[in-house]
Amino acid sequence: MSPDAAKSKICAYVSPSPKNYKMSLQGQRTTTGAIEWDDFKSLIAKLERDKNYKYCLLIAIGVFTGLRISDLLGLRYCDFTEGSILSITEKKTNKVRRIKLNEDLLDLINRIKTKQVIKDDSQFIFVNRYGTKPIDKSWINVSLKKILKRYKVSVEGNVSSHMFRKTLGRRVLELNNYSDQSIVLLMELFGHSSVGITKRYLGIREKEVMGVYESLSL
């Protein structure tokens, strides 16, 4: 097999086994919050400035793509060098998902790749310190808590990798004035089976219920 063929085979991306990775069950209330968009942009800039490239890219790619952590950890640099579309098979759903890559995200990835002098595009982006496999999810959550505390970024609820998808969801809702159409789009993006699940996931349903009480008057 030629080097180019081998590289192409590696980058026919299927995410690694999720093992202990687990999203919320249907109807289960989650407590992970989202990062305010301005705080998110500031955090990415500061992480790049301070040469924390691994978590700079993890947070940026996580928010811009809305991928689950089990899919994020299997990403390689070559996944971002073959056009503007990222095509992956999601481990949880086994469905192929196509993602339009944002130009600002691609610029960030290429800039950090250059700074780190990455020569092998088939290398995992989020490789562990031994260079053998992706970093562990449980360690990621510990590190995220330390990072947000250090840079004084507040998040309502728990801090975990779930906040990447929550941050994307909140931003889409804000840009579309919390329209019903935006919720339908997020339902498809997140791979949810109903709008109700998406509302619960983003905490919208609870706000609607609370709004009923507030709408009453004497």
N, C-alpha and C positions, 0 to 999 in steps of 0.2 A: 504493500500500500504506500502511495506517495505521501510526502509530508502534508501537501494541501488536502489530500483526501482524508488523511487521518484527522486533521484539524476540523474539516467539515463534519466528520462523524462525531467528534467530541461536542461540537456546537449545535448538533441537532438536539436541542435542549429538552430534557425531561427532568423535572425537579427531583431531588433526592427524597428518599422515604421519609415521611413526616414523623414516624415513631411517636414521640410524645407531643408533637405539635397538635393543638386542638383549639379550634375556634369555638365560639359560643354555640350552645345548643339552641334549636328553634324555640323561641319564646323566653329564653333565659336572659335575664337582664345583665348587661355588662357594665363594668364600672371604670373601664379605661376611657380617658378623655382624649381630646384633640388639642393640637398646638395651634395657637393663633397664627395666622399666615405671616404676619410681620415678624413674629417671634421665630417662626420656622426659617424664614429667609435670613434673618440675622444669625441664627444658630449655625446654618450651613456655612455662611461667610466666616464665622469665628472658628469653626472646626477646621476649615481649610487653612486659615491663617495660622492656626496653632499646630498644623501638620498632623491632625488626627484624621487622616485620609479615609481610613476604613469606615469609621462611623459617620463621617461626612457623606460618603457615598451611600452607606446603608440607609440613612435617614432620607436622603434626597431621592434615591431610586425607589424606596418604599413608598414615599408620599406621591411621587409623580406617576408611578405605575399602579399603585393600589394592590400590589401583589402580597400574598400571604408570606409570612416569614419562611415557611418551608420551601416556597418557590424562590424567594430572594436569595437564600443561602446557596443555591445551586448555580447562580449566575456566574458567567465567565466574561472576561473582557471581549472575547470574540462575539458574544451575543449583541454587542453594541457597535460592531464594525461592519455590519452587512446590511446597510440601508437604514431606513427610518422606521421600520416595523420590527418589533420584537414578537416572535411567535414562540409560545411555550405550551407544553401540556401540563396543566395544573394537577398537582398530585392529589389534592383532596377530591376533585370532581372528575379527573381524568379527561377533561375537556380541553381542546386546543383553544388558546386565547391569543388574539392578535392585539398588540398595543402600539399605538402611534407614539413614537418617542419624541418628547419635547426637545426643541433645539437647545434651550438653556441647559437641560439635563445632559445632553450629549456633549456640549461644550465643557461642562464641569467634569464629566468622566474622562474626556480626552486630556484635559488640563492636568488632572490628578495622575492619570496614567503616565504622562510625560514627566511629571515631578518625581514619580516613584521609579522611573526608568524601567517600566514593564516591557520586557522583550518577548515574552511568551503569552500570546493572546488567549491561549487555552487555559490559563491559570484562573483559579477561582478568585473572584474579587474579594470575597470575605473569608480568606483563608486564615487558619489558626496560626499561632506563633511558631508552630513547628513546620508549617508549610505543607501539611499532609492532607488536610480536609477542611471544610468550612467550620467556622467557629460554632460553638454550642449555643442553642437558643436560650438556655437558662442563664448563661453568662452574659448574653446580649441584654437581657432585661436588667441585670445587676448594673451593667455598664451604662445603660440608658439613664437609670436613676441617678448615677453619679454625674453624668454629663449634664443633665437638666439642672441638677443642684448647683453644679459649678458655674454654669452660665445663667443661673437665676431665671430659668424658663418655667413658668407655672402651668400645670396641667390639672384640670378638674378630674379627680378620680385617680386610679392607679396609673403608674407609668409602665408601659410594656410595648412590645412591637406592634400591638393592635392599634396604637395611636397613629401609625402611618396611614392606615386605611381610614381611620376616623378623621384625620386631618384633611385628607383628600375629599372625603364626603362633605365635611363642613364647608370647604372652599367652593365646591361645586354648588352647594345649596346657596351660599352667600352670593355667588356670581349670578345666580338665576332666581334671586328673590324667593327662595324656598318654594318654587313652583312644583306642581304635581309632576310636570314633565321631567324636571331634574331628578325627582325621586325615582321615577321609572328608569331613567338612564343609570342611576346609581344601582338600582336593583340588578340590572343587566351586568354592569361593571363588576359588582361584587359577587355575581353568580348566585343571588338569592332567588328563591322560588316564588316569592310574593312581595308586594309593596309593603305589606304589614311587617314582614321580617326586617326589611330595610329601615322602616321607621323605628322599630324597636332597637335595632342595632345602633342607629344614630341618635337615639334618645328623643326622636320627634314625637312618637306616639304618647309618651309620658307627658310631654309639654301640651299636646292637644287635649289630653284628659284633664290636666290641671286647668287648662283654659276654660273648660266647661264650668268649673266652679267659679272662676273669676268673672264669667259672663252673667252670672246671676245677680239680680238686684232687687231691692224693695221699692 
